[in-house]
Amino acid sequence: MEHYRLSWDFHNLFFIAYREVEFPCRTDVLKALQDIKLHCIEGAFLSVCFLNGGFEGRTEVLS
């Protein structure tokens, strides 16, 4: 079974937040990523890291 862990942090001048959540499938990860982007404060810096069986991909998005 595939297992994904999504961790992210976002910050601006006022605060820094970090969260980490585990998901059983890729679809759940992608939905969560969309939710994270929707809830980012304007101008915040968002870093997302996917881990699955040793593969790590990182993307950074300026909201």
Backbone torsions as a table, in degrees:
resi	resn	phi	psi	omega
1	MET	NA	136.1	176.8
2	GLU	-70.7	147.2	178.0
3	HIS	-142.0	126.9	-177.1
4	TYR	-119.1	144.2	172.2
5	ARG	-122.5	128.8	-179.8
6	LEU	-113.1	121.9	175.9
7	SER	-124.5	143.5	-179.9
8	TRP	-150.4	157.4	172.5
9	ASP	-142.4	146.8	175.5
10	PHE	-143.1	149.3	-176.7
11	HIS	-153.5	157.1	169.7
12	ASN	-140.8	-158.5	-176.5
13	LEU	-70.4	-16.4	-171.4
14	PHE	-102.1	-29.2	-178.7
15	PHE	-160.1	163.2	174.4
16	ILE	-126.6	135.9	178.9
17	ALA	-132.3	146.5	178.0
18	TYR	-137.4	136.6	178.8
19	ARG	-139.8	153.6	175.2
20	GLU	-143.9	129.8	-177.3
21	VAL	-136.8	144.0	177.6
22	GLU	-104.8	144.7	-178.5
23	PHE	-133.2	148.7	179.0
24	PRO	-82.5	-19.4	-177.5
25	CYS	-146.7	160.0	-176.3
26	ARG	-61.8	-38.3	-178.8
27	THR	-57.5	-42.2	179.3
28	ASP	-64.8	-36.3	179.0
29	VAL	-65.2	-46.2	-178.1
30	LEU	-63.9	-38.4	177.2
31	LYS	-64.7	-43.2	179.4
32	ALA	-62.2	-39.5	179.8
33	LEU	-61.4	-41.7	177.3
34	GLN	-62.1	-42.2	178.9
35	ASP	-62.6	-41.1	179.7
36	ILE	-61.4	-46.1	-179.3
37	LYS	-62.3	-37.8	-178.9
38	LEU	-66.6	-30.9	-175.8
39	HIS	-96.2	1.6	178.0
40	CYS	-68.9	139.7	174.9
41	ILE	-71.5	140.1	-178.9
42	GLU	-55.8	130.7	179.7
43	GLY	88.0	-1.5	179.5
44	ALA	-77.9	155.9	178.6
45	PHE	-103.1	124.5	-175.6
46	LEU	-114.2	126.0	175.7
47	SER	-116.6	131.4	-179.4
48	VAL	-126.6	137.2	-179.3
49	CYS	-130.4	123.4	177.3
50	PHE	-102.4	133.4	176.0
51	LEU	-125.3	129.7	178.7
52	ASN	-154.7	108.0	176.6
53	GLY	55.5	40.6	177.5
54	GLY	91.4	-15.0	177.9
55	PHE	-86.8	131.5	179.7
56	GLU	-129.1	126.5	176.2
57	GLY	-123.4	142.5	-177.3
58	ARG	-132.0	136.2	176.5
59	THR	-135.4	145.1	-179.3
60	GLU	-123.9	130.6	-175.4
61	VAL	-127.2	131.0	174.1
62	LEU	-95.1	114.1	-174.9
63	SER	-75.8	NA	NA
